[in-house]
């Protein structure tokens, strides 16, 4: 693995999932793999689980981890080529990224979309410029359109649940990605990425449900069944992944905020005792009701804890590639 930006960088999803679950059983089994190696975690927007889980994963592989908050710890960066830097940006990524490439062995980047210009966001300019100029493996800690570490975590959590549940074994589970209301427009990153990974995994019947006008980019939804009737989508589901996202066509808008789309115990009763997932943070009693989040079918906390093992599996693969050079 030379970089980790999307599912397209993964040759064998089941193998990577198995490696992550092996790390969960024995976190220190590769504690010398990253000795004398350094990862730089560069944040252009805030983070909690992604930041902490990546630091823990790096430490358990023997790596040194340095965190740097752009614009807070250092200069505001410019990303446009041939920019006339007479505004607020002080340093160009073309100058900064090669230095990061000298300081670190792996560069982990977290960016965020503006939700103002779809073409700009979906060009993935920020992370592409780091890849272009750093000269070392780049790991996405979330980009403008995708969140691959979260999605790998989600597949790990689903597989772990299947392994522990005889009733789910020997058949294709039904997985539903369900839109939820929110108080503000959110990016499509997590929804895009989850759809991309479930499709690439290919081990489930996959349904995406949302109000009309909340369609995602078809290149991510692929052959998933799209359903506007949430109750119909939830019927017989084994896993329900709840997430808000803003509109894609008329970019970054909120058209519908119907509280009836919040997942409740009444809606959950339509499922096949489905496990409920969410990437966190979650707006309680807006996206998900307390009764669901705190109920026996919620695996949200387990999902979040598995972020460590997803990061550790990916870092291990990147380190192996570095060692082979």
C-alpha positions as CSV (number, residue, x, y, z in Angstrom):
1,X,0.0,0.0,0.0
2,X,1.6,3.3,-1.2
3,X,-1.1,5.6,0.2
4,X,-4.5,5.5,1.8
5,X,-7.0,7.9,0.3
6,X,-9.9,5.7,-0.6
7,X,-11.0,2.1,-0.9
8,X,-9.2,2.0,-4.3
9,X,-5.9,1.9,-2.4
10,X,-6.8,-1.4,-0.8
11,X,-6.0,-4.6,-2.7
12,X,-7.8,-7.0,-0.3
13,X,-10.5,-5.6,2.0
14,X,-11.2,-8.9,4.0
15,X,-7.4,-9.3,4.6
16,X,-7.1,-5.7,5.9
17,X,-10.2,-6.3,8.1
18,X,-8.7,-9.5,9.5
19,X,-5.4,-7.7,10.2
20,X,-7.3,-5.0,12.2
21,X,-9.2,-7.6,14.2
22,X,-5.8,-9.3,14.9
23,X,-4.5,-6.1,16.3
24,X,-7.5,-5.8,18.5
25,X,-6.7,-9.2,20.0
26,X,-3.0,-8.3,20.4
27,X,-2.3,-4.5,20.1
28,X,1.4,-4.7,20.6
29,X,2.2,-7.7,18.3
30,X,4.0,-5.4,15.8
31,X,5.4,-3.0,18.3
32,X,8.8,-2.7,16.5
33,X,7.4,-2.3,13.0
34,X,7.4,1.5,13.2
35,X,10.6,1.9,15.3
36,X,12.7,4.9,14.1
37,X,9.7,6.0,11.9
38,X,7.7,9.2,12.4
39,X,4.2,10.1,11.3
40,X,3.1,13.7,10.9
41,X,-0.7,14.3,11.5
42,X,-1.6,17.6,9.8
43,X,-5.0,18.9,10.7
44,X,-6.8,21.6,8.7
45,X,-10.0,21.2,10.8
46,X,-10.8,19.8,14.3
47,X,-10.8,16.1,15.2
48,X,-11.3,13.9,18.3
49,X,-11.6,10.2,17.5
50,X,-9.6,10.4,14.3
51,X,-6.7,12.2,16.0
52,X,-6.6,10.1,19.1
53,X,-7.1,6.7,17.4
54,X,-4.3,7.5,14.9
55,X,-1.9,8.6,17.7
56,X,-2.6,5.4,19.7
57,X,-2.3,3.2,16.6
58,X,1.1,4.8,15.7
59,X,2.3,4.3,19.3
60,X,1.4,0.7,19.3
61,X,3.5,0.2,16.2
62,X,6.5,1.9,17.8
63,X,6.1,5.1,15.8
64,X,6.6,8.7,16.9
65,X,3.6,10.8,16.2
66,X,3.6,14.6,15.8
67,X,0.4,16.6,15.5
68,X,0.3,19.9,13.8
69,X,-2.8,22.1,13.5
70,X,-2.5,24.3,10.3
71,X,-3.5,27.9,10.9
72,X,-3.3,27.5,14.7
73,X,0.2,26.1,15.3
74,X,1.6,27.5,12.0
75,X,0.9,29.6,8.9
76,X,-2.2,29.5,6.9
77,X,-1.5,27.5,3.7
78,X,-2.2,28.3,0.1
79,X,-3.1,25.4,-2.2
80,X,-3.9,27.0,-5.6
81,X,-1.1,26.8,-8.2
82,X,0.1,30.1,-9.5
83,X,-1.7,31.9,-6.7
84,X,-0.9,35.6,-6.1
85,X,-0.4,35.4,-2.3
86,X,-1.5,38.9,-1.3
87,X,-4.3,37.7,1.0
88,X,-4.4,35.8,4.3
89,X,-2.4,32.8,3.2
90,X,1.3,33.0,4.2
91,X,2.9,29.8,2.9
92,X,2.2,27.7,-0.2
93,X,1.8,23.9,0.2
94,X,4.4,23.6,-2.6
95,X,6.9,24.9,-0.1
96,X,5.5,23.3,3.1
97,X,4.8,19.8,1.9
98,X,8.3,18.9,0.7
99,X,9.6,19.9,4.2
100,X,7.0,17.6,5.8
101,X,8.3,14.9,3.4
102,X,11.8,15.4,5.0
103,X,10.6,15.5,8.6
104,X,8.2,12.5,8.4
105,X,8.0,9.0,7.0
106,X,4.2,9.1,6.7
107,X,2.0,12.2,6.3
108,X,-1.6,12.0,7.6
109,X,-3.9,14.8,6.4
110,X,-7.3,15.9,7.6
111,X,-9.2,18.4,5.4
112,X,-12.8,19.5,5.2
113,X,-15.1,20.7,2.4
114,X,-16.2,24.3,2.1
115,X,-19.7,23.2,1.0
116,X,-19.8,26.3,-1.2
117,X,-18.3,25.1,-4.5
118,X,-18.9,21.5,-5.5
119,X,-16.3,21.5,-8.2
120,X,-13.6,22.7,-5.8
121,X,-14.5,20.3,-3.0
122,X,-14.8,17.3,-5.3
123,X,-11.5,18.1,-7.0
124,X,-9.8,17.1,-3.6
125,X,-7.3,19.9,-4.2
126,X,-5.9,20.0,-0.7
127,X,-5.0,16.3,-0.3
128,X,-3.9,16.0,-3.9
129,X,-1.4,18.8,-3.4
130,X,0.1,17.2,-0.3
131,X,0.4,13.9,-2.3
132,X,2.0,15.8,-5.2
133,X,4.6,17.7,-3.2
134,X,5.4,15.6,0.0
135,X,7.1,12.7,-1.7
136,X,6.1,10.2,1.1
137,X,3.0,8.0,1.7
138,X,-0.1,10.1,2.5
139,X,-2.9,8.8,4.7
140,X,-6.3,10.5,4.6
141,X,-7.7,11.4,8.0
142,X,-10.8,12.7,6.1
143,X,-10.9,14.7,2.9
144,X,-13.5,16.9,1.2
145,X,-15.4,13.9,-0.2
146,X,-14.3,10.7,1.7
147,X,-13.4,9.4,5.1
148,X,-11.7,6.0,4.4
149,X,-10.5,5.3,7.9
150,X,-14.0,5.7,9.2
151,X,-15.4,3.4,6.5
152,X,-12.8,0.7,7.1
153,X,-13.8,0.9,10.8
154,X,-17.4,0.4,9.8
155,X,-16.6,-2.7,7.7
156,X,-14.5,-4.0,10.6
157,X,-17.4,-3.5,13.0
158,X,-19.9,-5.1,10.7
159,X,-17.6,-8.1,10.2
160,X,-17.0,-8.4,13.9
161,X,-20.7,-8.4,14.6
162,X,-21.3,-11.1,11.9
163,X,-18.5,-13.2,13.4
164,X,-20.2,-13.1,16.9
165,X,-23.8,-13.7,15.6
166,X,-24.7,-17.1,14.3
167,X,-27.9,-15.8,12.8
168,X,-25.9,-13.4,10.5
169,X,-23.5,-16.1,9.3
170,X,-23.8,-17.9,6.0
171,X,-25.9,-15.2,4.3
172,X,-25.6,-11.7,2.9
173,X,-26.6,-9.2,5.6
174,X,-28.9,-6.3,4.6
175,X,-27.1,-3.0,5.3
176,X,-29.1,0.3,5.2
177,X,-27.5,3.8,5.1
178,X,-30.2,6.1,6.4
179,X,-30.2,9.9,6.1
180,X,-31.0,11.8,9.3
181,X,-32.0,15.3,10.1
182,X,-29.4,17.8,11.4
183,X,-29.3,21.4,12.5
184,X,-26.8,22.5,9.8
185,X,-25.5,21.3,6.4
186,X,-22.9,18.6,6.7
187,X,-20.6,17.2,4.0
188,X,-21.3,14.0,2.1
189,X,-17.8,12.6,3.1
190,X,-18.9,9.8,5.5
191,X,-21.9,8.8,3.4
192,X,-19.9,8.7,0.1
193,X,-17.1,6.7,1.8
194,X,-19.4,4.2,3.5
195,X,-21.2,3.6,0.2
196,X,-17.9,3.2,-1.7
197,X,-16.6,0.7,0.9
198,X,-19.7,-1.4,1.2
199,X,-19.9,-1.7,-2.6
200,X,-16.3,-2.6,-2.9
201,X,-16.6,-5.2,0.0
202,X,-19.4,-6.8,-1.9
203,X,-20.6,-9.0,0.9
204,X,-24.0,-7.4,1.6
205,X,-27.3,-6.3,0.2
206,X,-27.0,-2.5,0.3
207,X,-29.8,0.1,0.5
208,X,-29.5,3.9,0.8
209,X,-32.6,5.8,2.0
210,X,-33.1,9.5,2.1
211,X,-35.6,12.2,1.3
212,X,-35.9,13.2,-2.4
213,X,-33.2,15.7,-3.5
214,X,-30.5,14.1,-1.2
215,X,-29.1,11.8,-3.8
216,X,-25.3,11.2,-3.5
217,X,-22.8,11.2,-6.3
218,X,-23.6,8.0,-8.3
219,X,-19.9,7.2,-8.5
220,X,-20.0,6.4,-4.8
221,X,-23.5,4.8,-4.5
222,X,-22.8,2.4,-7.4
223,X,-25.4,-0.4,-7.6
224,X,-26.9,0.3,-4.2
225,X,-30.7,0.3,-4.0
226,X,-32.0,3.8,-3.5
227,X,-35.2,4.2,-1.5
228,X,-37.2,7.3,-0.5
229,X,-39.5,5.4,1.9
230,X,-37.4,5.0,5.0
231,X,-39.8,2.4,6.6
232,X,-39.6,0.3,3.4
233,X,-35.8,0.5,3.4
234,X,-35.5,-0.5,7.1
235,X,-37.7,-3.6,6.7
236,X,-35.5,-6.6,7.5
237,X,-32.3,-4.7,7.9
238,X,-29.4,-6.3,9.8
239,X,-27.4,-3.1,10.1
240,X,-28.5,0.5,10.0
241,X,-25.9,3.3,9.5
242,X,-27.4,6.7,10.4
243,X,-25.8,9.8,9.0
244,X,-26.8,13.3,7.9
245,X,-25.6,14.9,4.6
246,X,-26.4,18.0,2.7
247,X,-27.6,18.1,-0.9
248,X,-25.2,17.1,-3.6
249,X,-26.8,18.5,-6.8
250,X,-27.8,21.9,-5.4
251,X,-24.6,21.7,-3.4
252,X,-24.4,22.0,0.4
253,X,-28.1,22.9,1.1
254,X,-30.7,21.7,3.6
255,X,-34.1,21.2,1.8
256,X,-35.7,18.8,4.3
257,X,-35.2,18.6,8.0
258,X,-38.2,16.3,8.8
259,X,-37.8,15.0,12.4
260,X,-39.7,12.0,11.2
261,X,-36.5,10.7,9.7
262,X,-34.8,10.4,13.1
263,X,-34.3,6.7,14.0
264,X,-36.4,5.6,17.0
265,X,-37.3,2.3,18.6
266,X,-40.5,2.3,16.7
267,X,-38.6,2.4,13.4
268,X,-36.0,0.0,14.6
269,X,-38.8,-2.6,15.2
270,X,-39.2,-2.8,11.4
271,X,-35.7,-4.3,11.1
272,X,-34.2,-7.7,11.8
273,X,-33.0,-6.6,15.2
274,X,-30.6,-4.4,13.4
275,X,-27.3,-3.2,14.9
276,X,-27.3,0.6,14.8
277,X,-24.2,2.5,13.7
278,X,-23.1,6.2,13.6
279,X,-19.7,7.7,13.1
280,X,-20.0,10.3,15.9
281,X,-20.3,13.0,17.0
282,X,-24.1,12.6,17.0
283,X,-26.9,15.1,17.8
284,X,-29.0,13.2,20.3
285,X,-32.7,13.3,19.7
286,X,-32.1,14.9,16.3
287,X,-30.3,12.2,14.3
288,X,-30.9,9.4,16.7
289,X,-33.1,9.1,19.8
290,X,-31.7,8.4,23.2
291,X,-33.6,5.1,23.4
292,X,-31.8,3.9,20.3
293,X,-28.3,5.2,21.1
294,X,-28.5,3.8,24.7
295,X,-30.3,0.7,23.7
296,X,-29.0,-2.9,23.3
297,X,-28.9,-2.7,19.4
298,X,-26.5,0.3,19.4
299,X,-22.9,-0.6,18.5
300,X,-21.8,3.0,18.2
301,X,-19.3,2.9,21.1
302,X,-17.8,-0.3,19.7
303,X,-17.6,1.2,16.3
304,X,-15.7,4.3,17.7
305,X,-13.3,2.1,19.6
306,X,-12.5,0.1,16.5
307,X,-11.1,3.3,14.9
308,X,-7.7,2.4,16.6
309,X,-7.5,-1.0,14.9
310,X,-8.4,0.4,11.5
311,X,-5.7,3.0,11.7
312,X,-3.2,0.4,13.0
313,X,-3.9,-2.0,10.1
314,X,-3.4,0.8,7.6
315,X,-0.3,2.2,9.2
316,X,1.2,-1.3,9.3
317,X,0.6,-1.8,5.6
318,X,2.2,1.6,4.8
319,X,5.2,0.8,7.0
320,X,5.7,-2.5,5.3
321,X,5.8,-0.7,2.0
322,X,8.4,1.8,3.3
323,X,10.5,-1.1,4.7
324,X,10.6,-2.8,1.4
325,X,12.0,0.2,-0.5
